[in-house]
Amino acid sequence: MKLPVKAGNDANVAALGEAWKGGGQGYPNMLLVTLGTGVGGGIIVEGKILNGAKGSGGEIGHLHLVDDEPETCGCGNHGCFEMYASATGAVRIAKRVLAKTDEDSVLRGKDFECRDIFDAAKAGDKVAKEIADQYGYYLGKGIAAVASVVNPEIIVLGGGVFKGRRYAL
Ligand SMILES: [Zn+2]
């Protein structure tokens, strides 16, 4: 059997899937934000994916959010959205919060991952709650910046950070 095959950027293809059979079904103007090791985006405007000139349309992860970020993003810039709102970003925020306080936390002295932070926050760990608050701040700031340009009807969140879990950030 011969079938036509089309390929695209992972977040853009994910957005098309969400628009077709997922959370974006019935909304021709949709923003998908994927939160994993990085932050990806897929923008659907009037039913069509925004590919841009070379297929990098909707790449929201490198949107500039913070001016005084000392670390360098994988793209070579500083202060990109995904430096804070990805799973690795959550761990970055956590290390900074832990370094600034003497408060006890289940995360202190451990080699933790993103999910451990949110599990600890859900369990009531005060430091983990502060980390989750900061994570939510950056996530909201980035999404608001994109939404102000795109004017979506719906914003769909996906990716490993949310895998199988629901968090009140
Ligand atoms: Zn970047």
Residues whose N, C-alpha, C, O or C-beta is under 5 A from the ligand:
A	BS01	ZN	G61 H62 C73 G74 C75 N77 C80
